[in-house]
Amino acid sequence: MARKLSRRLKHTQHLIWGIPVGLVIILALAMSVGHYVHTQKIKERERLTYQRQVQTAEQAKNLAYHSHKKEDIQSAKKLINKLQPKERHALNRGMAQLVTCIADIDKAKALINQEQQTVTEEGIKQAERQLKFLDKPEERDERLALSHQIKIAQKRLALQKKLKDKKLIALTFDDGPSPLTTPQLLKTLRQEAVPATFFALGSQAQCYPKLIKEENDLGNEVASHTWDHKNLVTLSPQDEKQQIESANHLINKLTGKQVSLFRPPYGSYNDTVLAQTNLSAVNWTVDTNDWRYRTSEPVVANALTYAHDGAIILMHDIHQWSVEAVPQIIQKLKAQGYTFVTVSTLLDVQDGGAKAHQVYFGR
């Protein structure tokens, strides 16, 4: 009996001592698993953080590709250089390609800008040859834009050849359109096969959009004369911009063209006015002073007396007597050997095209 009791006590002692050992093992396993899970979480955070770094660098590279700005390129390079070798080398290859692209684009732009100053066949050919180097996908937008500029230069060269040695003159009409007088003027221009340039008010274009479209459809040029004829130099820069661009946007929308000319009311402008938009201001060299009269005779006399090669003639298609003067002016100037052109054509031929922020008077 005593031996049995002793064995039971020993068995109980073994069980008691066995419990802490099991707990220790379990705790050790739990700690090991916890450490592993914690380590994996740290690694995952580090992986996600690095992934965000790579994405940020890629976004910076893409921004540099689109903007071509030095500061964007430098920012992208800094971010890329913080990456691990594999990603760093891949993105740096892209940046090196971008620098090459920009050099090719800048060279093409320089040739085309030079060509726009003095249009020549050889200059156009050089620009076209340089454009062929822009064959990478990321150069597509620039290539299309520069190709469009080359086409403009080619058109300008063709005009210069066609109109070489001709006496050119441009008729311009302000303040319209008017439903009472503009249709009669359009009929005259159509019958005489003469294009003119209409500097329309935005407020009038809004009221008579069909007349704006008709002016354009008959081969005339339509441009902004501001929204409602305020003297621009008396306005704030913000209001100057609004007056010019609101009319320009509406008229271009109605005509489907992108005319970049505007005429400041009263011919009044300053450097601030010219700086507000990327448009070109157009004034005149011959003022018929038609607004002063009530008959067509003095309007005709003023136009003919002061007409000359390269002149821009100012008239208004809102006055009946002005419209009635136009047939005589056209017929008599044609008899003197003049060729009528739009203002844009005149500037293409004699000035190599209108430049933004500049004012033109004709010659």
Secondary structure, 3 states (H helix, E strand, C coil): CHHHHHHHHHHHHHHHHHHHHHHHHHHHHHHHHHHHHHHHHHHHHHHHHHHHHHHHHHHHHHHHHHHCCHHHHHHHHHHHHCCCHHHHHHHHHHHHHHHHHHHHHHHHHHHHHHHHHCCCHHHHHHHHHHHCCCCCHHHHHHHHHHHHHHHHHHHHHHHHHHHCCCEEEEEEEECCCCCCCHHHHHHHHHHHCCCCEEEECHHHHHHCHHHHHHHHHCCCEEEECCCCCCCHHHCCHHHHHHHHHHHHHHHHHHHCCCCCEECCHHHCCCHHHHHCCCCEEECCCEECCHHHCCCCHHHHHHHHHHCCCCEEEEEECCCHHHHHHHHHHHHHHHHCCEEECCHHHHHHHHHCCCCCCCEECEC
